[in-house]
Amino acid sequence: MQRSLFFLLFIFTCGLLLLPSGCSTRPKETQVQVAYRLKWLFNISVVGDLYAEAQGYFADQGLAVAIKPGGPERDAIKELELGRAQFGVASADQVIRALAKGAPIVVIGQLFQRNPLQWLYRAASDEIEKPEDLKGKTIGITHGGNDETIMRALLARYGIAAREVDLYSVRYDYTPFYRGTVNLWPVYQNAEGIVIADKLSQEGEAVRFFNPDFFGIRFAANSVVTTRKTLEEQPELVAKFMAALLRGWQEALAPAGEVRALAALRKYDRDTSIDILQKQLAATRTLMTPPPGTVFGAIDIAAWQQTEKIMLEQQLIAAPVGVENFLYPQAAAYPSE
């Protein structure tokens, strides 16, 4: 079934890509209404989604897409199950937890090729070149968050005992880091990481990022999800949505699309300076651009399998879910531009 669906999506999408841009736009009354629930609020991590809508790429595919912000009270997976959305964005740990509970969801595209969740630290006071350098440090974690899961996996991989570090529970208040109470602070490197780094730079302090991915902890990040029913019964809808979405992301991240991308984001984020947004976009480009020979939006199956293994080892799920059976890497049908 998975291969047949992949083939159908491939053939259909190839046909879509032959259509000239803008020529397929339909009157609004004939467009298919689609709800797309994001994982978080409107910020740099959703710039490609907003770009695709602003440039009319969804409309070109005959879709009227309502892009809805996410947040703690807005669970994309739950809305998919309730039929309130056709597509959503979720992190790998959210997907795997949901699968463990029997949620009928599938992953149809991976946005971040490298996890943006990293740890920020002051370069002048801390030299952290390898995991063993974490010994004796106070490390910020969000209890119950995927940053805690990632850090515990890293410590276990390198044989660092819990007593050799001080895991400090953090919130949204960065004061403990600014005061030096905490050596390493968890951030999304392309979002608040840029903001904090800029603030400290103005005060003459250089910062660096500690990235667990460099040391073998490949924890999959934000991906596009839908229900299995939607994939099986409406493959054309999935193909159209993904064609528009991936086109939007590729162009938003390309240097030539920077001005239009930031203009689309500024409609929703007027508080962040254009200078910060430019730096955030550059960081996002690095995190989302796939390795050479890999198409944009490709699903890193090995990273998903490692993510499941980590969660199983930490008893965050009771039994294996076989996550590879819920990954539909039809992104291979969309050639890189």
N, C-alpha and C positions, 0 to 999 in steps of 0.2 A: 504493500500500500504506500509506504513512504517513497519508494523509487518511482512509482507511477505518478504520484502527486508531484514529485520533483520534476518529472519529465513534462507533465502538463503545464506547470508553471514556467518551465524553461521555454517551451514552444510559444506559449501565450505572450511571455514577456519579450521574446525576440521580435514578435510582431509589433508590440507596442513601441519598441525602440526605433522601428523604422518610420514611425509617424513623425512628421516635422513638428517642432516645438510650437505650441499655441494653436495648431490647426485642429486639435481634437477637443478644444474647449466647447462645452455644451451650455445652453441656457441654464440658469440656476434651477429652474423648476424641473428640469430633467436630470439633475445631478443626484447621485446616490448620497444620502446623508450618512456620515460616519463620525463616530466619537472616538477620540484618541486621548487617553488619559496618561499624562506624563508621570514620572516618578517623583519629581520635585517641582519647586516653583520655577517661574521663568527666569533663567539666568544663562550664562554662557554655555552650559551643558545641553541646552535645547535650541541653540542658535540655528542648527540645520533644519529642525522641524519648522521653526518660524519662517525661515528663508523659503522653504518649499511652499508654504502657504502664501507668503507675500509675493512670490514670483508666479503664482498661478499654476504650479506644477500639479497640484491635486486636481484643480479644475480642468487642466488639460486631459486628465484621465477620467473625467466625468464624475469626480468626487467633490462633495462639499464637506470638508473635514473640520470639525470643531476640536481645536487643540485645547485641552483643559489642563491647568496646572495640577501638580500632585501635591504631596505633603503628608504629614503624619496621619491626618484624618481622611486621606483620599488614597485608597489602596487600588491600584490598577487591576490587579489580579481579581480582587473581589468584584470589581465592577464588570469585568469580563464574565465572571460566573453568573452575575445577576442580569446580564444582558444589557447593561447600561453603557457599555463601550464595546467596540469591535476590535480595537487595538490598544495596546498600552506599553509602558516601559517599566521594567522591573530589574532589580539586580539579581545576580545568579543565586545568592542565598535565599532571596524571597521566592524565586521560582522553585528551588529544590525543596524548601519547606512546604510550599503549596502542593507540589507533586507528592510529597510524603503523606499529605492529607487527602490525596485523591483528586486534586483539582484537575480538570480536563483542559490543561493549557499546553501550548507548544511554543518554542522559540523559533522565530522566523528571520532574525537578523541580529547581529551583535554590533553595537555602535562603538563602544570603547574597545580597542584592540589591546590596550594596556590599562590596568586598573588605575584610576586617578587618585585613589585613596593612598596617601603617603604620610610620612611624618616630617614635620618641619623642625629644624634645630638651628641654634646659633653657631656659625662657623668658628667664631673666635674662642668660644668657651668649650666646645665639644668637637672632638675629632672622631667621627663615626664613619669608618671606611668599610667595615665588615660587621656582621651580626655580633661577633664576640665583643665588639666595642660597646655594645648595649649594657654590658654588665656594670652594675653600680649606678645606672641612670634611672631617673624617674620618667616613666613613659606614660603619656596620656592615652587612655582608652575609654570608649563609651561602652559601659557594661551592657551586654546583650546585643551590641552592634557588630557589624561585620568587621570593623577595625579591631575589635577584641579577638574575633575569630582568626583574623590574619596574623596578628601579633603572636598569639599563642601558638599558631602553627609554625611560625618562624622560630620561636624560642625552642619548641620541641624538636624541630629539624636540626638545630645546631646544638642541642644538648644543654641549653641554658636553663637552669633551674629557676623556679618562680622566686626563690629567696634571693637570687642574684640580681634581680631587678625590682623596682618599685612601680607597680602598675597603679596609676592614679586615675580615679574616675573623673571624667571631664563632662562639661556641659557646653552651652553655646557661649559662655563668658570666657574670653581668652586671657583674662587678667592673670591667672596663675602662670601662664607662659611668658607674658610680658614682664612679670616680676621675677622670673627666673626660678620659680618654685618647681616647675616642670621642665625637664630638658628637651623632651620631644613631644610635639603636639600633633594629633591626627587632623589632617586637612584633606580636602579635595584639591589636589595640586594646581588644577587649572582654574579654580574658583577662589575660595577664601585664602588658599595658599598664596596666590598672587597679591591679594590685598594686604595680608599680614607682612609678606616679604617687602612690599613697597613701603609700608609704614615704617618698618625697622630700617630700611635703607635710607630713608629721609633722616633717621636719627644716627646714621653712620654705622649701622650694624649689618653685616652680611649674614645671609641664611643659606642653608642647604636643605635638600630633601632626601630623606632616607626612604628608598623604594624597595619593599620586600620582593617585588617581581625580579629585581636584579639578582636575588639570591635564591631563586627557584620556587618561590611561592606564587604560583600563577592562579590567582583567584579571579574568576570571570566577573565582569562588571555589567553595566547597564545594557540591556538588550530589548528588542521589540518582541512582544508576545501577543498571541491571539488564542482563541479556543480551537480545539481540534475540530469541532463542528464547523466553525467558520472556514478553516483550512480545507476540509473535505467537501463541504457543500458549496463554498463560494471561492474556489481557487482563483477565478478571474479577479475578484475583489482584492484578494491578497496580493496578486501580481501587480495590479494597478497601484495599490497603496505603496507597496515597496518600491516600485519603479520611481514614483514621484518623490518618496521620502529619501531614497539613496541619492537621487539626482540632486535634491536640495542640499543634502549634507556635503556631497563632493564639491559642489560649487561654492557653498558657504565657507568651506575650509581652504579653498584655492585662493592664492594671493589676489587673483583678479576679481574675486567676489567679495573681498573684505569690506569694502564700503557699503555694498548692498546688504551684506550679512549684519553688520553692526547697526545699520539703519532699521532693519527688521527687529532686532533685539531692543533697540532704544525705545520702541513704542511701548515696551513693557517694563524696561529697566532704565529709568531716567536718573536714578540716584548714583549709579556707578559712572565714574568719569570715563571719557572716551579713551584716555591713555591706559587706564586699567583694563578696559574692555579689549583693547588691542593686544595687550600682553596676555590676557586670558585666552583670546582667540589663538594666539601663537602656541600657547601651551596645549590647548585643546587639539590643535592640528597635529601636534606630535603624538598625543595619546590615541588619536583616532585613525591616523593614517596607517594602513596595513603594511606589513613587510613587503618588499619587492616580490612580485609574482603572486600576490594575494589580492583578491578583489575587495573593494570597500564593502563593509558590512558582513564580511565572512565570519562564520562561527568557528571559534577556536575550540574544537571538540575536546582536545587534550586538557585545556584549561578548565572546562566544565567538569570533566571527569575528576580532575584533581580537587576542584572545589567540593564536589560531592564526597570525595574521600576524606578531606579535611573535616567536613561537617559530621561525617560518620565517626571519625576518630574522636571528635570532641563531644559526641553523643548529642548533637544538635538535631539529628534525625535518628529514628530507632532502627532503621533498616535501609539497605541500598534501594535507590529508586530507579537505577539504570537511566541516568539523565540523557545518555546518548540517544535513547529511543524517543526523546521528545525534542530533538534538535533537527530542524529542517533547513539545511544550509542552501536554500535556493538562491542566496545572494550570488552564487556562482553564475547565475543566469544574467547578471547585470555586469557588463564589462566595465572596467575602470576607465575613467576619462583622463 
